[in-house]
Amino acid sequence: MSGHSKWATIKHKKGAADKARGKLFAKLIRQVEVAAREGGGDPETNPTLRTMFQKARESSVPLDTIERAIKRGTGELEGVRYEQVSYEGYAPNGVAVIVECLTDNRNRTGADIRAIFSKNGGSMAEPGAVAWQFERKGVALVPKTVTEDDLMLVALEAGAEDISDSGDHWQVTTPPSDLPAVRTALDEAGMAVDSSEVTLLPSTTIALDSEGEAKKVLHLVDLLEDHDDVQNVYANFDIPDSILELVEA
């Protein structure tokens, strides 16, 4: 099992702490707003909005809050206009990092992200320097209360590409456009889904074989994720389970 996959599961659990702070709410609302602005306010005809809507509801964002965000996105209500911007860089040990943001001030956000990298053993990179090492995919995490065989029957029929072991979960990988259909098929089959999102998966990984190396990289990732404008952080590290358990402790 990849340590990187397990870290995705840990990050999912970490979402509970984010939710308590209200930080996750704010990030999800921005994502809903931008999805509505770019693809329209109807989740039935806007797959990105449908995914963001579902993600927000699963994180207990109130329905009226989501609906107001959609209306801000479509222009029915006034609001701050956010733009999407991505930054690329390297964490310690040459780990490739992509940071996706939604911001109302590109200059401020860029300066903040650069400072986080430079103060924590990393460095910013030119656009395209690390992006080629990642591929955009849909990923759903399904608890192992479902057998792998049963999951394969439903997921592959609906368009999934792969099912892999991710610790307490099965990781179902799909083309980005097929994630809503796979998620619907899993729901209709009565299979619980702990999370489903379009993400970036690394094509190659860098092994972090010591607790010190792992802590440095994960500390940088945590600081990036804690920034209000940051929506997602992707990195190509691979941490053995034994090291990851030491870091968690």
C-alpha positions in Angstrom: 0.0 0.0 0.0 1.3 3.4 -0.9 2.0 5.8 2.0 0.7 8.5 -0.3 -2.7 6.8 -0.5 -2.8 6.4 3.3 -2.0 10.1 3.7 -5.1 10.9 1.6 -7.1 8.9 4.1 -5.5 10.7 7.0 -6.3 14.0 5.4 -9.9 12.9 5.1 -10.0 12.3 8.8 -8.2 15.6 9.4 -11.2 17.3 7.6 -13.2 16.8 10.9 -10.7 19.1 12.7 -10.9 21.6 9.8 -14.7 21.5 10.0 -14.6 22.4 13.7 -12.6 25.5 12.9 -15.0 26.5 10.1 -12.1 26.6 7.7 -13.3 23.7 5.6 -16.8 25.4 5.2 -15.2 28.5 3.8 -13.2 26.6 1.3 -16.1 24.5 0.1 -18.3 27.5 -0.3 -15.7 29.2 -2.5 -15.5 26.0 -4.6 -19.3 25.9 -5.1 -19.4 29.5 -6.0 -16.6 29.2 -8.7 -18.1 26.0 -10.1 -21.5 27.8 -10.5 -19.9 30.8 -12.2 -18.0 28.7 -14.7 -20.6 26.1 -15.5 -24.0 27.4 -14.5 -26.1 27.0 -11.4 -27.8 23.7 -12.2 -26.1 20.7 -10.7 -27.8 18.4 -13.2 -26.0 20.0 -16.2 -22.8 21.1 -14.3 -20.9 18.0 -13.2 -18.3 20.1 -11.3 -21.0 21.9 -9.3 -22.7 18.6 -8.6 -19.5 17.2 -7.2 -18.8 20.3 -5.1 -22.5 20.4 -3.9 -22.2 16.8 -2.8 -18.9 17.4 -1.0 -20.3 20.4 0.8 -23.4 18.5 2.0 -21.2 15.6 3.2 -19.3 18.1 5.3 -22.5 19.4 6.8 -22.5 22.8 5.1 -26.1 24.1 5.5 -28.2 23.9 2.3 -29.1 27.5 2.3 -25.4 28.5 2.6 -24.7 26.4 -0.5 -27.6 27.9 -2.4 -26.5 31.4 -1.6 -23.0 30.5 -2.9 -24.5 29.2 -6.1 -26.5 32.5 -6.6 -23.3 34.5 -6.0 -21.6 32.4 -8.6 -24.4 32.9 -11.2 -24.6 36.7 -10.4 -28.1 36.6 -8.7 -26.4 37.8 -5.5 -23.4 40.1 -5.1 -20.2 38.7 -3.8 -16.4 38.8 -4.0 -15.1 37.5 -7.3 -12.6 34.7 -6.8 -10.2 33.4 -9.5 -8.4 30.1 -9.7 -4.7 30.1 -9.6 -2.1 27.3 -9.2 1.4 27.4 -7.9 4.1 24.7 -8.3 7.1 24.1 -6.1 9.3 21.6 -4.3 9.2 20.5 -0.7 12.3 19.2 1.1 13.9 16.1 -0.5 12.8 17.3 -3.9 9.1 16.3 -3.4 7.0 17.9 -6.1 4.1 20.1 -4.9 1.1 21.7 -6.6 -1.0 24.2 -4.7 -4.5 25.1 -6.0 -6.0 28.4 -4.8 -9.1 30.5 -5.1 -8.3 34.1 -4.4 -9.6 37.7 -4.7 -6.0 39.0 -4.7 -3.5 37.0 -6.8 -0.5 39.1 -5.7 -1.2 38.6 -2.0 -1.8 34.9 -2.3 1.3 34.4 -4.5 3.5 36.2 -2.0 2.1 34.2 0.9 2.6 30.8 -0.8 6.2 31.7 -1.8 6.9 32.7 1.8 5.6 29.4 3.1 7.8 27.4 0.7 10.9 29.4 1.4 10.6 29.5 5.2 10.1 25.7 5.4 12.8 24.2 3.3 11.0 24.4 0.0 11.1 26.5 -3.1 8.7 27.8 -5.7 9.0 26.6 -9.3 8.1 27.9 -12.7 4.6 26.9 -14.1 4.8 23.4 -15.7 8.0 22.4 -13.8 6.2 19.8 -11.7 2.7 19.6 -13.2 3.8 16.9 -15.7 4.3 14.5 -12.8 0.6 14.5 -12.0 -2.6 13.3 -13.7 -6.1 14.5 -12.9 -8.4 11.7 -11.7 -11.6 11.1 -9.9 -11.1 9.3 -6.6 -13.7 7.8 -4.2 -12.9 6.2 -0.9 -15.1 3.3 0.1 -14.9 1.6 3.6 -13.8 -2.0 3.6 -17.2 -3.1 4.9 -17.7 -3.7 1.2 -15.8 -6.7 -0.4 -13.4 -5.9 -3.2 -15.2 -8.2 -5.6 -18.6 -6.6 -4.9 -17.1 -3.2 -5.3 -15.4 -4.1 -8.6 -18.7 -5.4 -10.1 -20.4 -2.0 -9.5 -17.5 0.4 -10.0 -16.0 -1.0 -13.1 -19.4 -1.3 -14.8 -20.0 2.4 -14.1 -16.7 3.5 -15.6 -14.0 3.1 -12.9 -10.5 2.5 -14.0 -8.9 0.9 -10.9 -9.5 -0.2 -7.4 -6.6 -0.3 -4.9 -6.0 -0.9 -1.2 -5.8 2.3 0.8 -5.7 1.1 4.4 -9.1 1.3 5.9 -10.6 2.0 2.5 -10.7 0.9 -1.1 -9.6 3.7 -3.4 -11.7 3.8 -6.6 -10.0 5.7 -9.4 -11.9 7.1 -12.4 -11.5 9.5 -15.3 -12.6 12.9 -13.9 -15.7 13.1 -16.1 -16.9 9.6 -14.9 -16.7 10.3 -11.2 -20.3 11.5 -10.8 -21.6 8.3 -12.6 -19.5 6.0 -10.5 -20.5 7.8 -7.3 -24.2 7.5 -8.3 -23.7 3.8 -9.0 -22.1 3.2 -5.6 -24.9 5.1 -3.8 -27.6 3.1 -5.7 -25.9 -0.2 -4.8 -26.0 0.8 -1.1 -22.2 1.1 -0.8 -21.0 3.8 1.6 -18.7 6.4 0.1 -16.6 8.4 2.7 -15.3 10.9 0.1 -15.3 11.5 -3.7 -13.4 14.2 -5.4 -11.5 15.1 -8.5 -7.8 15.1 -7.5 -4.3 15.0 -8.9 -2.4 11.7 -8.6 1.4 11.5 -9.0 2.8 9.3 -11.8 6.0 8.8 -9.8 6.7 9.1 -6.1 9.6 10.1 -3.9 10.2 7.8 -0.9 10.6 9.5 2.5 12.3 6.8 4.6 13.0 8.6 7.8 10.7 10.3 10.4 12.6 13.5 10.1 12.2 13.7 6.3 8.5 12.9 6.5 7.9 15.5 9.2 9.5 18.3 7.2 7.4 17.6 4.1 4.1 17.1 6.0 4.8 20.2 8.0 5.1 22.2 4.8 1.9 20.6 3.4 0.0 21.4 6.6 1.0 25.1 6.5 0.0 25.4 2.8 -3.4 23.7 3.5 -4.0 26.0 6.5 -3.8 29.1 4.2 -7.3 30.5 3.7 -7.0 30.8 -0.1 -5.6 27.3 -0.6 -8.2 24.7 -1.8 -6.0 21.7 -2.5 -2.3 20.6 -2.1 -0.9 17.7 -4.1 2.5 16.1 -3.5 4.3 13.1 -4.8 5.8 11.7 -1.6 5.5 8.1 -0.5 5.9 7.4 3.2 6.1 3.8 4.5 3.4 2.9 7.0 5.9 2.4 9.8 7.2 6.0 9.4 3.7 7.4 8.9 2.6 5.9 12.2 5.6 7.6 14.0 4.6 10.9 12.5 1.0 10.5 13.5 2.0 9.7 17.0 
